[in-house]
Amino acid sequence: MKICFVMYPWSKVEPENDSTLRLIHEAASRGHTVAITTPNNLTMRHSTAIAFCHVLKQGEVSANIPSFYRKAEFRKAQLPLAGFDVIFMRANPPLDTMALNFLDSVRDQTFIVNDIDGLRVANNKLYTTSLPDPGNEFIPATHVSKNRDYLERVLEENPNERMILKPLNGYGGKGVILVEKSAKSSVKSLLDFYIGDDKNYVILQDYIEGAEEGDVRIMMLNGEPIGAMRRVPAQGDVRSNIHAGGKEVKHTLTKQELRLCKHIGPKLVRDGLYFVGLDVIKGKLVEVNVLSPGGITRINRLNRTKLQAQVIDFVETVVTAKEVSIARKNEFRQVIADATTF
């Protein structure tokens, strides 16, 4: 296969823990052609979508992934996106919508993970509200607005003393704070800061009791859970994100978490969101990470598994099925052509 990773710069990769690097290493280990590029290097030439890529030179692939990263050699090439069998969208948030526009022209020729329409609808924290859950069994009650008075009223009317406040366009745990009714003056100041000149939306979400114990990151592949870890916040912090100081702990999915995965899995597949990370607290979904979800390395380490192998297995299966379908179509077309030339 020929695989392109649209990602962050190679120099920004953290070899010890980077999930994208694990996918690249697995693909290279199987002899696939691997190219990397960034959203800024997507281009149009004669109405054809291309990318200025760095193509990994093929050769012996070290089993040690950090060593593979340090020794990797590339050649520069200007390549048509339609020539790739698979394109992985692995750029860091926030989503570069212009990059998706370049990929629109090749979506019927190339398998894109995740699908560009799925990324468009699910790249923000509002996606969880599109899931059918009238009784809030799986999704905590969520309020989103730029209206300061409304948000203050939501906090005041909430039956619980505490709520979670965060920016709609935040990621990696940035800007996530716990607010209390008793701190009205601080809430006003925070809303002024987050909303700015009426430019930014703010989320107020029901606080889930037990959140101080951490959250669970569940990796989903083609609508099914393939691995999970629990993330424990640093002392005195409400954020469980590893980049915010949390630490990972081995975790076995509970019955409620499995029910949540079964509930959300079909919609993820329908939306073309084949490889995502769910953030779950006490069995409730708080976020769906669809753009470069991380956690592969840490889950592998905790469970002595290899999630990247399952991901590459999946895309190989999809591409093979597509090639078989095309071959059969061409075979049938030839049968018809032969039948009309007598």
C-alpha positions in Angstrom: 0.0 0.0 0.0 0.9 3.6 -0.4 0.0 5.6 2.7 0.2 9.4 3.4 0.2 10.8 6.8 -1.1 14.4 7.0 0.4 15.4 10.3 2.4 17.8 12.4 6.1 18.4 11.5 8.4 15.4 11.9 10.6 17.5 14.2 7.6 17.9 16.6 7.2 14.1 17.1 7.8 12.8 20.6 9.4 9.4 19.8 8.8 7.9 23.2 5.1 8.3 23.2 3.8 9.5 19.8 0.8 7.6 18.4 1.3 8.7 14.8 4.9 7.4 14.9 3.6 4.0 16.0 1.3 3.9 12.9 4.1 5.0 10.6 6.5 2.4 12.0 3.9 -0.4 11.7 3.2 0.5 8.1 6.9 0.8 7.2 7.6 -2.6 9.0 5.1 -4.2 6.6 6.9 -2.8 3.6 4.3 -0.2 2.7 5.3 3.1 1.1 5.0 5.8 3.6 4.9 9.6 3.0 4.4 12.4 5.4 3.2 15.9 4.9 1.6 18.8 6.8 -1.7 20.6 6.0 0.4 23.6 4.9 2.0 21.5 2.2 -1.3 20.5 0.4 -1.4 22.2 -3.0 -3.3 22.2 -6.3 -1.4 21.8 -9.6 -3.4 21.9 -12.9 -6.6 21.2 -10.8 -5.0 18.2 -9.2 -4.6 17.9 -5.5 -0.9 17.2 -4.6 1.3 17.4 -1.5 4.9 18.3 -1.0 5.9 15.1 0.9 8.8 13.5 2.6 8.8 9.9 1.5 10.4 7.4 3.9 13.3 5.6 2.3 12.6 1.9 2.4 15.1 -0.5 4.0 15.6 -2.4 7.3 13.2 -1.0 9.9 14.5 -1.0 13.5 12.2 -2.7 16.0 13.0 0.0 18.4 10.6 2.9 17.5 12.6 5.8 19.0 15.7 4.4 17.1 13.6 4.2 14.0 12.6 7.8 14.4 16.2 9.0 14.8 17.5 7.0 11.9 14.6 7.7 9.5 15.7 9.1 6.1 13.4 10.8 3.6 13.4 12.0 0.1 11.4 15.0 -1.0 8.7 14.5 -3.6 5.7 16.3 -5.1 3.0 13.6 -5.1 -0.7 13.4 -6.3 -3.0 12.6 -3.3 -5.2 10.4 -5.5 -2.2 8.0 -5.9 -2.3 7.0 -2.2 -4.4 4.1 -1.1 -4.8 5.6 2.4 -4.5 9.1 3.8 -4.3 9.4 7.6 -5.4 12.8 8.9 -3.2 13.1 12.0 -2.7 16.8 12.3 -3.1 18.3 15.8 -6.2 20.3 16.7 -7.6 22.7 15.9 -8.9 21.4 12.6 -7.5 23.1 9.4 -10.7 23.1 7.4 -8.8 24.3 4.3 -6.9 21.0 4.4 -10.2 19.2 4.1 -11.1 21.2 1.0 -8.0 19.8 -0.7 -9.0 16.3 0.2 -12.5 16.7 -1.2 -11.3 16.0 -4.7 -9.7 12.6 -3.9 -12.2 11.2 -1.4 -13.7 8.8 -3.9 -10.3 7.4 -4.9 -8.5 7.2 -1.6 -9.5 5.8 1.8 -9.3 8.7 4.3 -9.0 8.1 8.1 -11.0 9.8 9.4 -13.5 10.7 6.6 -13.5 14.5 5.9 -17.2 14.9 6.4 -16.9 13.1 9.7 -14.1 15.5 10.7 -16.2 18.5 9.8 -19.1 17.5 12.0 -17.2 16.0 14.9 -14.0 18.0 15.4 -15.5 20.1 18.2 -17.1 19.3 21.5 -20.6 19.8 20.3 -20.5 16.4 18.5 -21.5 14.5 21.7 -24.8 16.4 21.8 -25.8 14.9 18.4 -26.0 11.4 20.0 -29.4 10.2 21.0 -29.5 10.2 24.8 -32.6 11.9 26.1 -32.2 10.7 29.7 -28.5 11.7 29.9 -27.5 8.2 30.5 -24.4 8.5 28.5 -23.9 12.2 28.0 -23.7 14.8 30.8 -26.1 17.8 30.3 -24.2 20.3 28.2 -24.8 24.0 27.6 -22.9 26.1 25.0 -23.2 29.8 24.4 -21.5 33.2 24.0 -24.2 34.8 26.1 -22.7 35.6 29.5 -26.1 36.2 31.3 -27.4 32.9 30.0 -24.3 30.9 31.2 -24.5 32.6 34.6 -28.1 31.6 34.8 -27.3 28.0 33.9 -24.8 27.8 36.7 -27.2 29.4 39.2 -30.1 27.1 38.2 -28.1 23.9 38.1 -29.1 21.6 41.0 -25.5 20.8 41.8 -23.0 23.2 43.3 -20.3 22.6 40.7 -20.0 22.5 36.9 -17.2 22.2 34.4 -16.3 25.2 32.3 -14.2 25.0 29.1 -13.7 26.7 25.8 -15.4 25.1 22.8 -12.3 25.2 20.7 -9.9 23.9 23.4 -8.0 20.7 23.3 -5.5 18.7 25.5 -7.2 19.9 28.7 -6.4 23.5 28.1 -8.8 25.9 29.8 -10.8 23.2 31.6 -11.8 24.4 35.1 -14.2 23.6 37.9 -16.5 26.4 38.8 -18.8 26.7 41.8 -22.0 28.7 42.4 -20.4 30.4 45.4 -17.7 32.0 43.2 -20.0 34.2 41.2 -17.6 37.1 40.8 -14.8 34.8 39.6 -17.3 33.2 37.1 -18.1 36.6 35.6 -14.4 37.3 35.1 -13.8 33.9 33.6 -16.6 34.3 31.1 -15.3 37.7 30.1 -11.9 36.1 29.5 -13.1 33.1 27.6 -15.7 34.8 25.4 -13.7 37.9 24.7 -15.3 40.3 22.3 -18.2 37.8 21.7 -15.9 35.7 19.6 -15.7 32.4 21.5 -18.2 29.9 22.6 -18.0 28.5 26.1 -19.2 25.1 27.4 -20.8 24.6 30.8 -21.2 20.9 31.5 -22.7 19.0 34.5 -19.9 18.0 36.9 -19.8 14.2 37.1 -19.3 13.0 40.7 -16.0 11.1 41.0 -14.4 13.1 38.2 -11.5 13.9 40.6 -10.5 10.3 40.3 -9.7 10.7 36.6 -11.2 9.8 33.3 -10.9 6.9 30.8 -9.5 7.1 27.3 -11.1 4.4 25.1 -9.6 3.8 21.6 -12.3 2.9 19.1 -11.6 1.2 15.7 -14.4 0.8 13.2 -17.0 1.2 15.9 -15.4 -1.2 18.4 -13.2 -0.6 21.5 -9.7 -1.9 21.0 -8.0 -0.6 24.2 -8.3 1.7 27.1 -6.5 3.4 30.0 -7.5 5.4 33.0 -5.9 8.8 33.4 -5.5 10.1 36.9 -5.2 13.9 37.4 -2.1 15.5 39.0 -2.6 16.6 42.7 -4.9 19.5 42.9 -6.0 19.4 39.2 -9.3 18.5 37.6 -7.8 17.7 34.3 -6.8 14.1 33.5 -5.0 14.8 30.2 -1.4 13.4 30.2 -0.1 16.7 28.7 -1.7 18.5 31.6 0.2 16.4 34.2 -2.1 13.4 34.5 -0.7 9.8 34.6 -2.0 6.7 33.0 -3.2 3.6 34.8 -4.2 0.2 33.5 -8.0 -0.1 33.0 -10.5 -2.8 32.1 -13.7 -1.5 30.6 -16.8 -1.6 32.8 -20.2 -2.9 31.7 -21.4 0.7 31.5 -18.4 1.7 29.4 -19.0 -1.3 27.1 -22.7 -0.2 26.8 -21.6 3.3 25.9 -19.2 1.9 23.1 -22.0 -0.2 21.7 -24.3 2.9 21.8 -22.0 5.2 20.0 -20.1 2.8 17.8 -22.6 2.6 14.9 -22.9 6.4 14.6 -19.1 6.7 14.5 -18.9 4.3 11.6 -21.8 6.0 9.8 -20.0 9.3 10.1 -16.7 7.8 8.8 -15.0 8.2 12.1 -13.1 4.9 12.0 -10.3 5.6 14.5 -11.2 7.8 17.5 -10.5 8.3 21.2 -13.4 8.6 23.7 -12.9 10.5 26.9 -15.2 9.0 29.5 -15.9 9.7 33.2 -17.9 7.3 35.3 -19.4 5.8 32.1 -20.4 9.1 30.6 -18.9 10.5 27.4 -17.4 13.9 27.7 -15.5 14.2 24.5 -14.9 12.4 21.2 -11.3 12.9 19.8 -11.4 12.5 16.0 -8.3 14.4 14.9 -5.0 12.6 15.8 -6.3 10.8 18.9 -3.5 9.7 21.1 -3.0 7.0 23.7 -1.6 4.1 21.6 1.8 4.0 23.2 0.6 4.2 26.8 -2.2 1.6 26.3 0.3 -0.7 24.6 2.7 -0.3 27.5 0.0 -1.0 30.1 -1.4 -4.0 28.3 1.5 -5.4 26.4 -0.5 -5.0 23.2 0.1 -3.4 19.8 -2.9 -1.2 18.8 -1.2 0.1 15.7 -1.1 -3.4 14.2 -4.9 -3.5 14.5 -5.3 -0.1 12.8 -3.0 -1.1 9.9 -4.8 -4.4 9.6 -8.1 -2.5 9.3 -6.9 -0.2 6.5 -5.3 -3.1 4.7 -8.6 -4.9 4.8 -10.5 -1.9 3.4 -8.0 -1.3 0.6 -7.9 -5.0 -0.3 -11.7 -5.1 -0.5 -11.7 -2.0 -2.7 -9.1 -3.5 -5.0 -11.1 -6.8 -5.3 -14.2 -4.8 -6.1 -12.5 -2.8 -8.8 -10.9 -6.0 -10.3 -14.3 -7.7 -10.5 -15.9 -4.6 -12.1 -13.2 -4.6 -14.7 -13.6 -8.3 -15.3 -17.3 -7.9 -15.8 -16.8 -5.0 -18.1 -14.5 -7.1 -20.2 -17.1 -9.9 -20.4 -19.6 -7.4 -21.7 -17.1 -5.9 -24.2 -16.3 -9.4 -25.5 -20.0 -10.3 -25.8 -20.6 -7.3 -28.1 -17.7 -7.9 -30.5 -18.8 -10.9 -32.4 
